[in-house]
Amino acid sequence: MNFQGNIKSKLPNTTTSIFAIMSKLAIDEKAINLSQGFPDFDISPELIERVHHYMQAGFNQYAPMTGVPELSRAIAKMVEKNHGAVYKPETDITIAAGATQALYTAIAAFVRDNDEVIIFEPAYDSYAPAVRVNGGTVKYAQMEIPDYRINWEQTTRMLSSNTRMIIINTPHNPTGSVLDSHDMEQLERLTRNTDIIVLSDEVYEHLIFDDIQHQSVCRYPELAKRSIAIGSFGKTFHATGWKIGYAMAPSKLMAEFRKVHQWMVFAVNTPIQMAMADYLANENNYLGLPAFYQQKRDRFVELIKDSRFRIIPSHGTYFQCLDYSAISTDDDLAFAKMLTTKHKIASVPLSPFFKNGQDDHILRFCYAKKEETLKEAAEILCRI
């Protein structure tokens, strides 16, 4: 029987990620790329040396499926010190091939046909497709502008007997907003005495500013019992191309996570895991990051303060959202493409982070860049 080419797509409405689209356009146009979230500066020479060390020492074969024990122990120590939460390295922590894989694995492990998953939008674009491809239904809760806060009364009304999971993201991509203790208490309240699982995307937890304390789900014992927290070393240590992250959850949840994880990637890069374990031993390698990135945020904001863009407060991540309503009435994708082709600076429009393409005339710019890159970018923005 010949294949007739009739494919019933599991994701019929999914197109290429806006990050890939804008980064390709930036390359084609030789534009400054402030669209996709990656640094243009070097990572730590010490970290590279440790990877090289373990490669030469022969750590080049499969790691254990759950991750090398040294790294799991280092993560457990870091989390206990930062959040006062105890996670057992052997049963509660799994190393993943990047946070996106960990997020997908968590969704695949728990979401079944017709389960409902609540997502707060604007939402990072990997959440909804992962839910749908696993048979779930996405219910969207709108964050309230201009501060991008969660309306917990609205969220409570969205709960049903089919609610399987709530996905949160703090610090938040794309807006840079940060959940506070009140938010976590509300989340704890509305999930109490339910079987709802909380999937907490915390990949930017070390990139948080203005003396704000990161409110991890790990800090709230009743919430932690039902939560899977996701972290990323790629985001933390400026090495996004290494694709290494981790998941933490109580052993009962983690056992289910691992059942799926083993068939997706089985194991993650061994020498990098060993190197990360060594690097985490010096807590200054991550405790100094808030000041480092706040300086970049403040510098970028200072450089563009006289532009016609309106600055939207960002308290975390390495993204700055700018409102261009005073400049143009073009939709955000068209305006972003025009900036890239005509002015040679690439950004990401926020409308693709909404199910219905809501357009608030806001673009996201990544400021994880060298000083000279930020200055050149700011000069362009101030001329527009």
Summary of the structure (lengths in Angstrom):
residues: 384
radius of gyration: 20.8
end to end distance: 59.4
largest distance: 66.6
contacts: 1261
relative contact order: 0.17
helix: 43%
strand: 16%
